[in-house]
Every structure is written in structure tokens, then in C-alpha cells.
Amino acid sequence: MLTHASFLLSGAAHGRPFEADATYYATGHPKPVLLFVHGFKGFKDWGHFPLLADYFAEQGFVFVKLNLSHNGIVVGGTGDLEDLDAFGRNNFSIELDDIGQVIDALFTPGATPVPAAEMDLQRFFLAGHSRGGGLALLKAAEDPRVRAVATWAAIAEVHPQWPQSVFDEWQRTGVLHVPNTRTGVELPMHYQIVENYHANRPRLDIPHNVRRKLKQPLLIIHGDQDETVSVDAAHKLHQLKPNAELLLVPDATHMFGGAHPWPETELPAPARHVAEVTAAFFKRQK
């Protein structure tokens, strides 16, 4: 039977509640566990992501996805980005800690609604899209419980390569607004995210961590027509870890054919191809 189980967590440092859910077929037999991390301005139920959960469950995985605590989603709210104050107070350290809390919960018997008998935590994997792909790389570099990683259209740098004048103005005003092109809402980003990056540079430096600390097998997937994160990022990650597997999806854009909302009952073709290759990659990890 296909099972969907939600659970709440509360940030140890910030106390803000956030939600995760698991999708799997309850068979009583242990299955590999895949934790998926959404990207910037994303959330766990964006577009076709619930269909991804169903697909990986059909492939024999326990598929877990989370709302990062400060992504703008409110537990019990509208289901879309609405807490702009929380969005503005987000930073990469908070996001990595959120992922770590979900991992800790999965590895703690009884801390999630997924029975221990359903999970093979010796085969625990991470996947992330866009900024979530960068977070997956950083988390795997610091957490040996992660057996392998897949990135989908991932960033290769946390620090945006903007002109110094942008940072000067951002520091002067304390806030930078970025448009949510889907809704038209201007989303605030407080300057603390820059300060947090510099204060935690060793932990948040993707090139350093991929080159020096990421020991796990890595699959890099990117659309060759990505309009948001250049395909150059995939090539950079591959240069940092030459033994990684690299797949460039022809004619695929940043969301691999998806959109929000996604009213269809099937995955978009590029996203299904990404899912198929990713499932096969994780199944090869013994």
C-alpha cells in the first residue's frame, strides 16, 4: 500500500516548526531512503515534486522531502510562500541544520512515522534541486551517514557573483528584494545571509567541500538549456570531483519541464528521465 506520512520538526536553534513527509510502499521490508531538498523560492510540494515522491516509492525507495524552515511556508498555511519575515531571515547555516535535523530524526527510532522496519539506513541518499543541490553537497561533505548524492541543476557556489556595488547597497540598506516571478511578490533577503556566509565560510564553501571532503559517489544532472543556473555549474562541479557521473539533459530547462501548479498526473518527460537515471544510480550503490 502506498503510504504518505507527514511529520513536524522544530529548529533546535531557531524554534521555528517545519514539515517533512515520507512516501513509500509499506511492505515490512527495509528500503533505501532518499531525502530530497528543494531550491530557492521552492517548497516540498512545488509543482511535480509529489509525483517524484510517488515515482521513487514505486522504485522501492522511502522518499522524504522537507520544507526548509525559513523558505516562507507556514505550517498549516496556504501551502505557498507567505511568511516574508522568515524568508528574509533565512541563511545557509539554518538550511543545513534543518536537513541535519531531518536526518537525525530518520536515524532515531520512533522519531518519524516511518517504521524502522521499512528503512535501510545503510543506504541513505541525498538529492537536491538548484540551491538544494548545493545544500545536499555541503551536508554530505559533513555527514558520513549519507551514502551517495545526486544534484539536479545545482549551484556550484553559495556566494552570488554580483558586483561589489550590489553588496555595498545591500549592506547599507540591510535588505535586498528579489522577485518571485511566479507570483509577483518581492521577497526580502536581509544582509545577515552574507554575514553568515563569511562567518561560516569553511562549512559553506561548495568548491572546497566538494574537492576536499565529499567522499561519497556523486551524480550531477543538469539541463543544457538551463535559464537559471548555467550548465557551466555542472561542469565546474565535475571538475571539482572528476569521478562523479555527469548527465546533461538535452533541451531541458531549470525545472526539467515542471511548473507550479502542475495539474497533470504524469511527470514531465525531462523530470521523469532525471528520476529514472537518479534511481538507477542510487540502486547501484551497495
C-alpha positions as CSV (number, residue, x, y, z in Angstrom):
1,M,0.0,0.0,0.0
2,L,1.3,3.4,-0.9
3,T,1.8,5.4,2.3
4,H,2.1,9.2,2.8
5,A,3.2,10.2,6.2
6,S,3.9,13.8,7.4
7,F,5.8,14.8,10.5
8,L,6.8,18.1,12.2
9,L,10.2,19.2,13.4
10,S,11.3,22.3,15.3
11,G,14.6,24.0,14.7
12,A,16.9,23.4,17.6
13,A,18.4,26.9,17.3
14,H,15.5,28.9,15.9
15,G,12.5,27.0,17.2
16,R,10.5,27.5,14.0
17,P,8.4,24.5,13.1
18,F,8.8,22.9,9.7
19,E,7.3,19.9,8.0
20,A,8.6,16.9,6.2
21,D,6.8,13.9,4.6
22,A,7.7,10.4,3.5
23,T,6.2,8.4,0.7
24,Y,6.7,4.7,0.4
25,Y,5.1,1.3,0.0
26,A,4.6,-0.3,3.3
27,T,6.0,-3.8,2.8
28,G,7.6,-4.6,6.1
29,H,10.9,-4.9,4.3
30,P,13.8,-2.3,4.5
31,K,14.1,0.1,1.6
32,P,16.8,2.7,0.7
33,V,15.9,6.2,2.0
34,L,16.2,9.3,-0.2
35,L,15.9,12.8,1.2
36,F,15.1,15.5,-1.3
37,V,15.9,19.2,-0.8
38,H,14.1,21.9,-2.7
39,G,15.7,25.0,-4.0
40,F,15.5,28.8,-3.5
41,K,11.9,30.0,-3.7
42,G,10.8,26.3,-3.7
43,F,9.0,24.1,-1.3
44,K,8.4,20.4,-0.9
45,D,5.0,20.2,-2.7
46,W,6.0,22.5,-5.6
47,G,4.7,21.5,-9.0
48,H,5.6,17.9,-9.8
49,F,7.5,17.1,-6.7
50,P,4.7,15.0,-5.2
51,L,4.8,12.9,-8.4
52,L,8.5,12.5,-7.9
53,A,7.8,11.1,-4.5
54,D,5.3,8.6,-5.9
55,Y,7.8,7.6,-8.6
56,F,10.6,6.8,-6.2
57,A,8.3,4.9,-3.9
58,E,7.3,2.8,-6.9
59,Q,11.0,2.2,-7.5
60,G,11.4,0.8,-4.0
61,F,12.6,3.9,-2.0
62,V,11.3,5.7,1.0
63,F,11.2,9.2,-0.4
64,V,11.4,12.0,2.1
65,K,11.0,15.7,1.3
66,L,11.0,18.7,3.6
67,N,10.1,22.4,3.7
68,L,13.2,24.2,4.9
69,S,12.2,26.1,7.9
70,H,12.6,29.6,6.6
71,N,11.5,29.1,3.0
72,G,8.4,31.2,3.5
73,I,6.0,28.3,4.1
74,V,3.8,28.3,7.2
75,V,2.8,25.0,8.8
76,G,-1.0,24.8,8.3
77,G,-0.9,27.9,6.0
78,T,-1.8,28.4,2.3
79,G,0.9,26.0,1.1
80,D,2.7,28.8,-0.8
81,L,5.4,31.3,0.2
82,E,3.6,33.7,2.6
83,D,5.9,34.4,5.6
84,L,8.2,37.0,4.2
85,D,9.8,37.8,7.5
86,A,11.0,34.2,7.9
87,F,12.2,34.2,4.2
88,G,14.3,37.3,4.9
89,R,15.9,35.8,8.0
90,N,16.9,32.6,6.2
91,N,20.6,31.6,5.7
92,F,22.6,28.6,4.5
93,S,23.6,27.6,8.0
94,I,19.9,27.4,9.0
95,E,19.2,25.3,6.0
96,L,22.0,22.8,6.6
97,D,20.9,22.5,10.2
98,D,17.3,21.8,9.1
99,I,18.5,19.0,6.8
100,G,20.6,17.6,9.6
101,Q,17.5,17.6,11.9
102,V,15.5,15.5,9.4
103,I,18.4,13.1,9.0
104,D,18.7,12.8,12.8
105,A,15.0,12.1,13.1
106,L,15.2,9.4,10.4
107,F,18.1,7.7,12.3
108,T,16.3,7.9,15.6
109,P,13.8,5.1,16.2
110,G,10.3,6.4,16.7
111,A,11.1,10.0,15.8
112,T,9.2,9.8,12.5
113,P,6.1,7.9,11.5
114,V,8.1,5.7,9.2
115,P,8.6,2.3,10.9
116,A,12.2,1.3,11.3
117,A,11.4,-2.0,9.5
118,E,10.7,0.0,6.3
119,M,14.1,1.8,6.2
120,D,17.5,0.6,5.2
121,L,19.5,3.5,6.6
122,Q,22.8,1.9,5.4
123,R,21.5,3.1,2.0
124,F,20.6,6.7,2.9
125,F,20.9,9.1,0.0
126,L,20.5,12.9,-0.6
127,A,19.2,14.6,-3.7
128,G,18.7,18.3,-4.2
129,H,17.5,20.7,-6.9
130,S,19.2,24.0,-7.6
131,R,20.2,25.7,-4.3
132,G,19.0,22.5,-2.7
133,G,21.6,20.6,-4.7
134,G,24.3,22.8,-3.3
135,L,23.0,22.1,0.2
136,A,23.0,18.4,-0.5
137,L,26.7,18.6,-1.4
138,L,27.6,20.5,1.7
139,K,25.6,18.2,4.0
140,A,27.1,15.1,2.5
141,A,30.5,16.5,2.9
142,E,29.9,16.9,6.7
143,D,27.7,13.8,7.4
144,P,29.1,10.3,6.7
145,R,25.7,8.8,7.1
146,V,24.9,10.0,3.5
147,R,25.9,7.1,1.2
148,A,25.6,9.0,-2.1
149,V,24.4,12.3,-3.6
150,A,22.6,13.4,-6.7
151,T,22.3,17.0,-7.8
152,W,19.7,18.4,-10.2
153,A,20.5,21.7,-11.8
154,A,22.7,22.5,-8.7
155,I,24.5,25.7,-7.9
156,A,28.3,25.4,-7.7
157,E,28.8,28.4,-5.4
158,V,26.8,29.6,-2.4
159,H,28.1,33.2,-2.7
160,P,26.4,35.0,-5.6
161,Q,28.8,36.5,-8.1
162,W,27.2,40.0,-8.0
163,P,29.1,43.3,-8.5
164,Q,30.6,44.8,-5.3
165,S,28.2,47.8,-5.7
166,V,25.2,45.5,-5.1
167,F,26.7,44.2,-1.9
168,D,27.6,47.7,-0.8
169,E,24.0,48.9,-1.3
170,W,22.7,45.7,0.3
171,Q,24.8,46.3,3.4
172,R,23.8,50.0,3.5
173,T,20.0,49.3,3.4
174,G,20.1,45.9,5.2
175,V,17.8,44.2,2.8
176,L,17.7,43.1,-0.9
177,H,14.4,42.3,-2.6
178,V,14.2,39.5,-5.2
179,P,11.1,39.0,-7.3
180,N,9.1,35.8,-7.2
181,T,8.4,35.8,-10.9
182,R,5.6,33.2,-10.4
183,T,3.6,35.3,-8.0
184,G,4.9,38.9,-8.5
185,V,5.8,39.2,-4.8
186,E,9.0,40.9,-3.8
187,L,10.9,38.6,-1.4
188,P,13.2,40.2,1.1
189,M,16.7,38.9,1.9
190,H,18.4,40.5,4.9
191,Y,22.1,41.2,4.7
192,Q,22.7,38.7,7.6
193,I,22.8,35.9,4.9
194,V,26.1,37.5,3.6
195,E,27.4,37.9,7.1
196,N,26.5,34.3,7.9
197,Y,28.3,33.1,4.8
198,H,31.5,34.8,5.7
199,A,31.3,33.7,9.4
200,N,30.9,30.1,8.3
201,R,32.9,30.1,5.1
202,P,34.7,26.7,5.7
203,R,31.3,25.0,6.1
204,L,29.5,26.8,3.2
205,D,32.3,26.8,0.6
206,I,31.0,24.4,-2.0
207,P,34.2,24.1,-4.1
208,H,36.3,23.5,-1.1
209,N,34.0,20.9,0.4
210,V,33.4,19.0,-2.9
211,R,37.1,18.9,-3.7
212,R,38.4,18.1,-0.2
213,K,35.6,16.5,1.9
214,L,33.0,14.9,-0.4
215,K,33.9,11.2,-0.4
216,Q,30.6,9.8,-1.5
217,P,29.6,8.8,-5.1
218,L,28.1,11.8,-6.9
219,L,25.7,12.1,-9.8
220,I,25.4,15.6,-11.4
221,I,22.4,16.2,-13.7
222,H,21.8,19.5,-15.5
223,G,19.7,20.7,-18.3
224,D,21.7,22.0,-21.2
225,Q,19.2,24.9,-21.7
226,D,19.0,25.9,-18.0
227,E,18.0,29.5,-17.9
228,T,18.5,30.0,-14.1
229,V,21.7,28.1,-13.2
230,S,24.1,27.9,-16.1
231,V,25.2,24.5,-17.3
232,D,28.7,25.8,-16.5
233,A,27.9,25.0,-12.9
234,A,27.6,21.3,-13.7
235,H,30.9,21.3,-15.5
236,K,32.5,23.1,-12.5
237,L,31.2,20.5,-10.1
238,H,32.5,17.8,-12.3
239,Q,36.0,19.4,-12.4
240,L,35.9,19.5,-8.6
241,K,35.1,15.8,-8.4
242,P,36.2,14.1,-11.7
243,N,35.0,10.7,-10.7
244,A,31.4,12.0,-10.4
245,E,28.9,10.9,-13.0
246,L,27.6,13.7,-15.3
247,L,24.4,13.8,-17.3
248,L,23.4,16.8,-19.4
249,V,19.8,16.5,-20.4
250,P,19.2,17.8,-24.0
251,D,16.8,20.8,-24.3
252,A,16.0,20.7,-20.6
253,T,15.5,23.9,-18.7
254,H,15.9,24.6,-14.9
255,M,12.7,22.8,-13.7
256,F,13.1,19.9,-16.1
257,G,9.7,20.6,-17.7
258,G,7.8,21.2,-14.5
259,A,5.8,24.2,-13.4
260,H,3.7,25.2,-10.4
261,P,0.9,24.3,-10.2
262,W,1.3,21.0,-12.0
263,P,-2.2,19.7,-12.8
264,E,-1.0,16.6,-14.8
265,T,-1.0,13.1,-13.4
266,E,2.3,12.2,-15.0
267,L,5.8,13.6,-14.5
268,P,7.1,15.9,-17.3
269,A,9.3,13.9,-19.6
270,P,12.6,15.5,-18.7
271,A,11.9,15.2,-15.0
272,R,11.0,11.5,-15.4
273,H,14.3,11.0,-17.3
274,V,16.1,12.6,-14.4
275,A,14.2,10.5,-11.9
276,E,15.0,7.3,-13.8
277,V,18.7,8.0,-14.0
278,T,18.8,9.0,-10.4
279,A,17.0,5.9,-9.2
280,A,19.3,3.7,-11.2
281,F,22.4,5.5,-9.8
282,F,21.3,5.0,-6.2
283,K,20.4,1.4,-6.8
284,R,23.9,0.7,-7.9
285,Q,25.3,1.9,-4.5
286,K,25.8,-1.1,-2.3
